[in-house]
Amino acid sequence: MSRPAVRLNETRAGQAVPAELRDSPRFWLEAFGAVRAETERRAAPLSAEDQAVQSMPEASPVKWHRAHVTWFFEQFLLKPFTPDYRAFDERFAFLFNSYYVAIGPRQARPQRGLITRPGVPETAAYRAHVDAAVTTLIETTRNGEQVFPIVEIGLNHEQQHQELMLTDLLHAFAQNATNPIYDANWQWPQGTKSTYPAARPDAVVAGIHMIGRHEPGFSFDNERPAHQALLQPVRVKRSLVTNGEWLEFMADGGYATPGLWLSDGWATVETQGWEAPGYWRLIDGAWFSMTLGGLRPVDPALPVCHVSYYEADAFARWSGKHLPSEAEWEAAARMGALDDAFGSVWQWTRSAYSPYPGYVAESGALGEYNGKFMVNQMVLRGSSLATPAGHSRESYRNFFYPSARWQFSGVRLAEFEH
């Protein structure tokens, strides 16, 4: 899949937006245009019916994602900084607010699929209306030190939803017996199919490491403040767990052995009837998986994908290893010692999603972005094949409930040095 031309952060290289560009309207115009265009590029292959479906309460329709990220700019940028701005439709504030309680009432998340109107054409008109107003604001503002940081968080927010558009769509397509294809030319990212030299050693991390975003440039508030973490000697596997290894786990009764599973995990296996990763199907004795390119044979050499934390933890027990903590993962990633750390699958860690020492949420309604979700979820690190370019960094903290597996989530193992 092609990538947007302007990257907000070359974060894997530790670079940030150059200081001389942070106050440049031209830079932010280009960045805004590139990110907004990427959203439309991802939606372009889809019919109006594709964009309206909501296949489960945790997912959202593509049309809703397109409108919600537009509402975000309207609510947090245009209304505060453009006094004469006129909303495209005041009713959209109810339809497309996500979870910002301080702003007002909103459509219940499980009922977003009931929003048949506005339709796709009106959603596009809404986006164009807001795009024009944001463009004018960027070009004319004399308050760039306040405006441009909101543009930046809005663009990073939209990139998050660009990934969710694909994960939510794939879940919907996986419920369709005709096996719809999003992109017939879609391929797994290059460099993830056992192409690394076998002799490359695993990473061993130990001692005191700085964890969290401490470089210049954008980060979400849950990546801060940077802090020191004391790590016991641990070997973090350089490679991701593959489909072939997962097939061995399945053949050895992994999904039928209660002793491998956390109690909640085993209850989920029984309730959901799990026998394989998400989207896997056994057809005439062979395993296939639903992908963005349609139904395809499971390739044993590729990283396993669409597994929950419960499954990742059970596999680690079966392997005689464990999942890395997020601090262990980040330390190894900063050493450059992890293959496919980015751009393949998100990797579950054994760390609960909680605030860093000294964490303070952003002020105002934007403070609801991350902090209020810091309970009952587990952290994933890295990025996935659906993550937009420039949105990956070593300190990035993704988080989902432990039963979630509709994301592009996989497994990396670790073991303590003795």
Sequence and secondary structure as in RCSB ss.txt:
>XXXX:A:sequence
MSRPAVRLNETRAGQAVPAELRDSPRFWLEAFGAVRAETERRAAPLSAEDQAVQSMPEASPVKWHRAHVTWFFEQ
FLLKPFTPDYRAFDERFAFLFNSYYVAIGPRQARPQRGLITRPGVPETAAYRAHVDAAVTTLIETTRNGEQVFPI
VEIGLNHEQQHQELMLTDLLHAFAQNATNPIYDANWQWPQGTKSTYPAARPDAVVAGIHMIGRHEPGFSFDNERP
AHQALLQPVRVKRSLVTNGEWLEFMADGGYATPGLWLSDGWATVETQGWEAPGYWRLIDGAWFSMTLGGLRPVDP
ALPVCHVSYYEADAFARWSGKHLPSEAEWEAAARMGALDDAFGSVWQWTRSAYSPYPGYVAESGALGEYNGKFMV
NQMVLRGSSLATPAGHSRESYRNFFYPSARWQFSGVRLAEFEH
>XXXX:A:secstr
    S  S  GGGT  S GGGTT HHHHHHHHHHHHHHHHHHHTT  HHHHH   STT   HHHHHHHHHHHHII
IIIHHH TT   S TTHHHHH  S TTT     GGGGGG   S HHHHHHHHHHHHHHHHHHHHH S HHHHHHH
HHHHHHHHHHHHHHHHHHHHHHHHT TT   S TT    TT SS S TT   EEEEEEEEES  SSS   GGG S
 EEEEEEEEEE SS  BHHHHHHHHHTTGGG GGGS HHHHHHHHHHT SSSTTEEEETTEEEEEETTEEEE  T
TSB  S  HHHHHHHHHHHT B   HHHHHHHHHTT  TT SSB EEEEEEE    TT    SSGGGGSSGGG S
S EEEES BTTS TT   TT  EEE TT  SSSEE   EEE  
